[in-house]
Amino acid sequence: MIKSIFDSYGTPILTGLFIILFIVETKFQLRKRVQNRWKRMLINFIVAIPAFALLRLLFIPVIIWLAVQNQQYQFGLNNLYSASP
C-alpha cells in the first residue's frame, strides 16, 4: 500500500519539484556560472547516480533492521498504543 501511494503520488511530486527548482535556479542564480551548464550537469549526474544507488541499497535495509530491533526491544511509538499489525 505504501509503495503504491509513493509511486502514484511521490514520484510525480518529486519530479515536479525537481523541475521547478531547476527553473528557479536557472532564472535566479546566486553566483555567476563559471562552467558550461551541461558539463556541470553531467558531473552532477555522475556523482548523484552512485549516491542514489548506495542510498537505495543501504538505507532501506538499515531502516528495516532498526524496525525489527525496535519491535524486539519494544521501543518506539508503536509500543505506546495497542494496534493490531
C-alpha positions as a Python dict, from the first residue, in 0.01 Angstrom:
ca = {
    (1, 'M'): (0, 0, 0),
    (2, 'I'): (272, 249, 96),
    (3, 'K'): (468, 162, -218),
    (4, 'S'): (167, 225, -439),
    (5, 'I'): (99, 557, -263),
    (6, 'F'): (460, 666, -314),
    (7, 'D'): (459, 550, -676),
    (8, 'S'): (132, 726, -760),
    (9, 'Y'): (190, 1050, -567),
    (10, 'G'): (554, 1073, -461),
    (11, 'T'): (723, 1025, -796),
    (12, 'P'): (525, 1297, -979),
    (13, 'I'): (563, 1536, -683),
    (14, 'L'): (940, 1483, -667),
    (15, 'T'): (973, 1514, -1045),
    (16, 'G'): (772, 1837, -1046),
    (17, 'L'): (972, 1974, -753),
    (18, 'F'): (1297, 1895, -936),
    (19, 'I'): (1177, 2075, -1250),
    (20, 'I'): (1057, 2379, -1052),
    (21, 'L'): (1385, 2405, -860),
    (22, 'F'): (1585, 2367, -1182),
    (23, 'I'): (1390, 2651, -1346),
    (24, 'V'): (1420, 2875, -1038),
    (25, 'E'): (1794, 2809, -1018),
    (26, 'T'): (1828, 2896, -1386),
    (27, 'K'): (1637, 3224, -1354),
    (28, 'F'): (1774, 3341, -1015),
    (29, 'Q'): (2137, 3238, -991),
    (30, 'L'): (2320, 3303, -665),
    (31, 'R'): (2652, 3339, -843),
    (32, 'K'): (2783, 3373, -1195),
    (33, 'R'): (2821, 3046, -1382),
    (34, 'V'): (3189, 2956, -1439),
    (35, 'Q'): (3142, 2623, -1615),
    (36, 'N'): (2917, 2525, -1902),
    (37, 'R'): (2575, 2426, -1765),
    (38, 'W'): (2560, 2092, -1949),
    (39, 'K'): (2911, 1994, -1844),
    (40, 'R'): (2826, 2076, -1482),
    (41, 'M'): (2500, 1878, -1503),
    (42, 'L'): (2691, 1578, -1640),
    (43, 'I'): (2935, 1594, -1348),
    (44, 'N'): (2646, 1625, -1101),
    (45, 'F'): (2470, 1323, -1251),
    (46, 'I'): (2791, 1117, -1244),
    (47, 'V'): (2821, 1192, -872),
    (48, 'A'): (2449, 1158, -794),
    (49, 'I'): (2376, 823, -961),
    (50, 'P'): (2609, 614, -739),
    (51, 'A'): (2496, 812, -434),
    (52, 'F'): (2130, 734, -504),
    (53, 'A'): (2212, 368, -570),
    (54, 'L'): (2403, 339, -242),
    (55, 'L'): (2125, 509, -51),
    (56, 'R'): (1871, 273, -206),
    (57, 'L'): (2082, -35, -128),
    (58, 'L'): (2188, 68, 223),
    (59, 'F'): (1915, 289, 363),
    (60, 'I'): (1619, 55, 325),
    (61, 'P'): (1789, -249, 489),
    (62, 'V'): (1908, -30, 776),
    (63, 'I'): (1556, 105, 833),
    (64, 'I'): (1412, -247, 828),
    (65, 'W'): (1680, -365, 1071),
    (66, 'L'): (1601, -74, 1303),
    (67, 'A'): (1229, -155, 1287),
    (68, 'V'): (1297, -518, 1380),
    (69, 'Q'): (1523, -410, 1667),
    (70, 'N'): (1262, -164, 1794),
    (71, 'Q'): (997, -433, 1783),
    (72, 'Q'): (1222, -683, 1959),
    (73, 'Y'): (1311, -442, 2241),
    (74, 'Q'): (960, -292, 2247),
    (75, 'F'): (1099, 54, 2190),
    (76, 'G'): (935, 339, 1999),
    (77, 'L'): (596, 495, 1942),
    (78, 'N'): (428, 174, 1825),
    (79, 'N'): (454, 31, 2175),
    (80, 'L'): (271, 328, 2331),
    (81, 'Y'): (-62, 225, 2185),
    (82, 'S'): (-221, -109, 2113),
    (83, 'A'): (-285, -164, 1746),
    (84, 'S'): (-311, -485, 1552),
    (85, 'P'): (-31, -537, 1297),
}
